[in-house]
Amino acid sequence: MPQLAGSPAPTSWSAARAALSVVARERARALGLPTTALEDWRYVALTALSRLQAAAPRAVSRDEIIPWTVPGTTSVVLVDGQLRAELSDPLPAGAPLILCEPGQLPEAQASALLRRWSDRLAGETDISACWALADGERGLAVQVQGAVVQPLHLISITSGGVCAATVTITMQANASVTVILTHVPLAPSRCSLALDLELAAGAQATVDELQVAPGSDTAQLFTVVRSQLGRDSRLRWTSVHRGCALGRSRLEALLGAPGASVELAALSLLRATSQWHDLTRIAHAVGPSTSQQLYKTIADDAALGSFDGLVSIRPGADLSEARQRHQSLLLSPKARIDSRPQLDIAADDVTASHGSSIGQLSADELFYLQSRGLPVAQARALLLGGFVQDIARRLSPPGQALLARHDLLPQHPAPATA
Amino acid sequence: MAEPLLVIEHLSVNVESTPILKDLSLRVEHGEVAAIMGPNGSGKSTLSKVLAGHPSYQVVAGTIRVAGVDIAALSPEERARSGIFIGFQYPVEVPGVNNADFLRLALNARRTAQSLPELDAAGFAPFLRTAMERVEMDELYKDRQLNAGFSGGQKKRNEILQMVLLEPVLAVLDETDSGLDIDALRVVAHGINTFRSPQRGLVLITHYQRLLELVVPDSVHVLSGGRIVASGRKELALELEAKGYDWLDKR
């Protein structure tokens, strides 16, 4: 039965979860605040971390959520990391889907989740995952049991304060779902969110996920995504970010069974003093398995962006294929983009490539468009639209609608009178 | 008597302080097809870039008037919208930009300058279809990315398509015949010939006589060392083909 649960978690869960939070805080304390001396944080301007003057969390009305809903999707709303059933849509009748707080999972599953988190914390090296597990006590658990036709739209609202959220998505064998995860910092956007997303895909499961962050000059966002992919399963992940005062995404994928594949594509459109940092860690544990990464960054003004990607092909993961590309455009002399694509190959028979390019809009292309009557601003918009096209065309229709409504992509084509 | 369509007087142009064009003068009447020939490095492509308004080329002396208007102060887009079209020797590839979207924007820019209403995608479709038929271009190319992955011949054909679509008053085609096979040359020549009219002027920059067999020029000018060193009628092109450019130097 489809379920969007609202009943309270049992006391046993609450106590165990609280104990896990204590462990997570201790782990965070042990790790200490990140510094650029750490490889995984080397490109991040961390001074922003201490500058957050968080506003107090506040009540959120349905009216504030409506602009972010997309027709044809099922909206599931989290406010400051907590599932809010009363603000969410009912699940479509017959959808092979369970949605609830983690504490409302069947006892065996809830216990397994706590054990998994506990094991992770023992070796956790990313402090933002610790923050999420420490304070994200009432997140979201999604279980997909079959083919879910209507996309799920997880709208993560941050109203203020320093918040955390956990989302777990468990895909049974042969299940499929499209998920859109939209981060919305509500005005005055003085807030921070640490989100931990776990994804486990069973055999032949398919996940098409779009993560959207519309951008904010003052908000901070840290996401950690850890995915495990089973035999012949597929994760197709697309991100579109406009940057924030401090934003970082760590995405890990473990291709743990033959035929598993992951396609990652991300676009960061950064302006003013915003920053966004993508860090990916892809592990081919067995072959054949496939990973493709296409990351694009456009930085204007004094924005700061980076891509730090590592693909590891472990011993025995023969016949694996890995492609990793990072392409960037610097639109201002004060903007900065760092790029570090890396391959670590320990198997003999693999196909792997990686590459990075950072440049400016081509003067020759601009001139060519101008020579056909297009004003400079329109020519630039057209070229920027062209630069993002291969990511834009990956989007599902609801994803396109969401991005279009909030003007999150460069216009393509730009109006003739621009 | 009306001024010629294109009047270039005593034009000198530098690229990074190196003089390329030196005191060049040229006139092209309405309805005239003028061929400009010359050896490699003589300044032919520089002339086309200067007419397009390329920022890397500095006009240090002289004037260029098109339809009586001094175009020195006009930006590249203003020149295009006023009806100047340059068919480039090496059209750039613009990945990610849909060819039809680009063509529509270009046509709308021109139409706006002519006080005509802009066309939406549906309104533009018949214009594009007709123009593509005229240059015998497969409709598949409208949905391709602008020049990206096009063969050399298809890029040139796409340039002629733009010329046909934009209906400029002055078209300058820079070595449009280079890289074309015989069939493509015939198609491109047909496109150029259908473009000819008493109101328009055409400047064909070429190394070879073969294009001029299909598009017969009214005048032929030889550019060498940054200046026009000889002018004549179509027979001059035949003489150059037979005797080579050295012949002019030895005269």
Interface residues (C-beta under 8 A of the other chain):
Chain A: S362 D364 E365 F367 Y368 L369 Q370 S371 R372 G373 L374 P375 V376 Q378 A379 L382 L383 G385 G386 F387 V388 Q389 D390 H412 P413 A414 A416 T417
Chain B: A52 G53 H54 P55 S75 P76 E77 R79 A80 R81 I86 F88 P91 V92 V94 P95 G96 V97 N98 D101 F102 R104 L105 A106 N108 A109 R110 T112 A113 E118 Q145 L146 Q162 L166
